[in-house]
Amino acid sequence: MPCAGGSRRSPASRDHSGAGCPGGFDPAWNTVEGTVGPAVIREGRFLGEHMRVLLLVEVLAALLTVARTWPQFLRIVIRKDSTGVSAFAWGLVMTAHVGWLMYGIQDHVLLLIVVNALAASGCAAIMLRLGSVRLVGLVIGTSLAAWALYSISNGVLLSAVVGLSLVMFLPQAVKVSRAPHEGVSPVTWALSAVSSMTWILWSFMVSRPALAAAHYVMLPTALLIMIRAMRGAPLALSDSVRQTGSGAMSLESPS
């Protein structure tokens, strides 16, 4: 840091009184043993706090991305009801995760490898419960296509995966708006919305908001699906009660 007189001296050139500067004072350095002063310490602490918060956001985003599929899987298994769940949408989501996984493998990004391998396994579990028989072919085809696109350029694969991420929730949004959807898990889509918010926050923290471009579409789509799924639950309950009441009345009526 420049001295008060405009010159720059190394810490080794300073004596214990701070006389390394012509005026005897350098605001960036303490006068004891040439150690850094309060201004530099404050800046270092700020950067340290920023990195800790950034790491927390990254971990939270990764956990939400992995966790969002499992409430849907559990709802199908426990309730044995997949009404309104779009196999096409979950196929697109799994394809996107496999694409990101291949990008991470070829670009040596461990975070992408771990997160997308776990998230893709959740999507595969849902598709198996939905009776999809093309799962293996979908994974193999996506892997080969991703490898081919990356061989052209990593930017080509990245653009393809981002483009797929923009539309992968749309089939579920259409289906939940037009058909009965008692099997759709609101928790899954709430987690998806929070995950998108977290990734958007992360993109601003690293000063690259374009990295979360897909989430600007995924976030409102996930919220729409969540709201529709939440509205469907009371309707399903009332229908069940109505059917139970009708059955009881028929039993009580004389033959």
C-alpha positions in Angstrom: 0.0 0.0 0.0 1.4 3.5 -0.8 2.9 5.5 2.0 1.5 8.9 2.9 4.1 10.5 0.7 3.2 8.4 -2.3 6.0 5.9 -2.2 5.7 2.1 -1.6 7.9 0.2 0.8 8.1 -3.4 1.6 7.4 -4.6 5.2 11.1 -5.5 5.6 12.1 -1.9 4.9 10.1 -0.6 7.8 11.4 -0.1 11.3 9.4 -0.7 14.4 8.3 2.9 14.6 6.7 2.9 11.1 9.5 5.1 9.8 9.5 3.1 6.5 7.2 5.9 5.1 8.5 9.4 4.7 5.8 10.7 7.1 6.4 7.9 9.5 2.9 6.5 9.0 1.4 3.9 6.7 -2.4 3.3 7.4 -2.3 -0.3 6.1 0.5 -1.4 8.5 0.8 -1.5 12.2 3.9 0.1 13.7 4.8 -3.1 15.5 7.0 -5.6 13.5 5.5 -4.5 10.1 2.3 -6.5 10.6 -0.9 -5.6 8.6 -3.1 -2.9 10.0 -6.8 -2.7 10.7 -7.9 -1.8 7.2 -6.3 -5.0 5.7 -7.5 -7.1 8.6 -11.1 -5.9 8.1 -10.9 -6.7 4.4 -9.6 -10.1 5.1 -12.3 -10.8 7.6 -15.0 -9.7 5.1 -13.6 -12.0 2.4 -13.5 -14.8 4.9 -17.1 -14.3 5.9 -18.1 -14.1 2.3 -16.5 -17.4 1.5 -18.1 -19.1 4.5 -21.6 -17.8 3.4 -20.9 -18.8 -0.2 -20.0 -22.4 0.9 -23.1 -22.6 3.0 -25.3 -21.5 0.1 -23.6 -24.0 -2.2 -24.1 -26.9 0.3 -27.8 -25.9 0.8 -28.4 -25.7 -3.0 -26.9 -29.1 -3.5 -28.9 -30.7 -0.7 -32.1 -29.2 -1.9 -31.4 -30.4 -5.5 -30.8 -33.9 -4.3 -33.7 -34.0 -1.8 -36.5 -32.6 -4.0 -37.2 -35.9 -5.8 -37.7 -38.1 -2.8 -41.0 -36.7 -1.4 -42.6 -37.5 -4.8 -41.2 -41.0 -4.7 -42.4 -41.6 -1.2 -45.9 -40.3 -2.0 -46.2 -42.7 -4.8 -44.9 -45.6 -2.7 -46.9 -44.9 0.4 -50.2 -43.8 -1.1 -49.8 -46.0 -4.2 -51.2 -43.2 -6.2 -49.4 -41.5 -9.1 -52.4 -39.6 -10.5 -51.2 -36.5 -12.3 -47.5 -37.3 -12.1 -45.9 -36.6 -15.5 -43.4 -39.4 -16.5 -42.4 -37.2 -19.4 -41.4 -34.3 -17.0 -39.4 -36.6 -14.8 -37.7 -38.1 -17.8 -36.6 -34.6 -18.9 -35.4 -33.8 -15.4 -33.4 -37.0 -15.3 -32.0 -36.3 -18.7 -30.9 -32.9 -17.5 -29.2 -34.3 -14.5 -27.4 -36.9 -16.6 -26.2 -34.1 -18.9 -24.9 -32.1 -16.0 -23.3 -35.3 -14.6 -21.4 -35.9 -17.9 -20.4 -32.2 -18.0 -19.0 -32.5 -14.5 -17.1 -35.8 -15.4 -15.5 -34.4 -18.5 -14.8 -31.0 -16.9 -13.6 -32.5 -13.6 -16.1 -30.7 -11.4 -16.6 -32.9 -8.3 -19.7 -30.9 -7.1 -21.5 -31.4 -10.3 -20.7 -35.1 -10.3 -21.9 -35.8 -6.8 -25.1 -33.7 -6.9 -26.3 -34.8 -10.3 -25.5 -38.5 -9.8 -27.6 -38.5 -6.6 -30.4 -36.3 -8.1 -30.5 -38.5 -11.2 -30.9 -41.6 -9.1 -34.0 -40.0 -7.4 -35.5 -39.3 -10.8 -34.8 -42.9 -11.9 -36.6 -44.2 -8.8 -39.7 -42.2 -9.6 -39.7 -43.3 -13.3 -39.4 -46.9 -12.2 -42.4 -46.5 -9.9 -44.3 -45.0 -12.8 -43.5 -48.1 -14.9 -41.1 -46.5 -17.4 -39.4 -49.3 -19.4 -37.1 -47.0 -21.4 -35.0 -45.8 -18.4 -31.7 -47.6 -19.4 -32.0 -46.5 -23.0 -32.6 -42.9 -21.9 -29.5 -42.8 -19.6 -27.3 -44.4 -22.2 -28.6 -42.2 -25.0 -28.2 -39.0 -22.9 -24.7 -40.0 -21.9 -23.6 -40.6 -25.5 -25.2 -37.4 -26.7 -23.6 -35.4 -23.9 -20.2 -36.9 -24.7 -20.6 -36.0 -28.4 -21.6 -32.4 -27.6 -18.7 -32.0 -25.2 -16.3 -33.3 -27.9 -17.4 -30.3 -30.0 -17.1 -27.8 -27.2 -17.9 -27.7 -23.5 -20.0 -24.6 -24.3 -22.2 -26.6 -26.7 -23.0 -29.2 -24.0 -23.6 -26.4 -21.4 -26.0 -24.6 -23.7 -27.9 -27.8 -24.4 -28.3 -28.7 -20.7 -29.3 -25.2 -19.8 -31.9 -25.2 -22.6 -33.3 -28.5 -21.4 -33.4 -27.2 -17.8 -35.6 -24.3 -19.0 -38.4 -26.6 -20.2 -38.1 -29.7 -18.1 -40.8 -28.7 -15.5 -43.3 -27.6 -18.2 -45.0 -31.0 -18.9 -45.8 -31.4 -15.2 -47.2 -27.8 -15.1 -49.5 -28.6 -18.0 -50.6 -31.9 -16.6 -51.3 -30.6 -13.1 -53.4 -27.8 -14.7 -55.6 -30.1 -16.9 -56.0 -33.4 -15.1 -56.6 -34.8 -11.6 -53.3 -34.6 -9.7 -53.8 -36.2 -6.3 -50.5 -38.1 -6.7 -48.4 -35.0 -7.1 -46.3 -34.1 -4.1 -46.4 -30.4 -3.1 -43.3 -30.9 -0.9 -41.2 -31.9 -4.0 -42.2 -28.7 -5.8 -41.7 -26.5 -2.7 -38.2 -27.9 -2.4 -37.7 -27.3 -6.1 -38.7 -23.7 -5.7 -36.4 -23.1 -2.7 -33.6 -24.8 -4.6 -34.0 -22.4 -7.5 -34.0 -19.5 -5.2 -30.8 -20.7 -3.6 -29.0 -21.2 -6.9 -30.1 -17.7 -8.0 -28.6 -16.3 -4.8 -25.4 -18.3 -5.4 -25.1 -16.9 -8.9 -25.2 -13.3 -7.6 -22.7 -14.1 -4.9 -20.2 -15.3 -7.5 -21.1 -12.3 -9.7 -22.3 -14.5 -12.6 -26.2 -14.3 -12.6 -26.3 -15.9 -16.1 -25.3 -19.2 -14.6 -28.8 -19.5 -13.0 -30.6 -18.5 -16.1 -32.7 -21.6 -16.2 -33.9 -21.1 -12.6 -35.7 -17.9 -13.6 -38.1 -20.2 -15.4 -37.9 -23.2 -13.1 -38.8 -21.1 -10.0 -42.2 -19.8 -11.1 -43.0 -23.1 -12.8 -42.3 -25.0 -9.5 -44.4 -22.6 -7.5 -47.3 -23.0 -10.0 -47.1 -26.8 -9.7 -46.9 -26.6 -5.9 -50.0 -24.4 -5.6 -52.0 -26.6 -7.9 -50.9 -29.7 -6.0 -51.9 -28.1 -2.7 -55.3 -27.2 -4.0 -55.8 -30.7 -5.3 -55.4 -32.3 -1.9 -58.6 -30.9 -0.3 -60.5 -31.8 -3.4 -59.3 -35.3 -3.2 -60.2 -35.5 0.5 -63.7 -34.2 -0.1 -64.3 -36.7 -2.9 -63.1 -39.5 -0.7 -65.5 -38.3 2.1 -68.4 -38.0 -0.4 -67.8 -41.5 -1.7 -67.6 -42.9 1.9 -70.9 -41.2 2.8 -72.6 -42.5 -0.3 -71.4 -46.0 0.5 -72.7 -45.7 4.0 -76.1 -44.5 2.8 -76.4 -47.4 0.4 -75.7 -49.8 3.2 -78.3 -48.3 5.4 -81.0 -48.2 2.8 -83.4 -51.2 2.7 -83.0 -53.7 0.0 
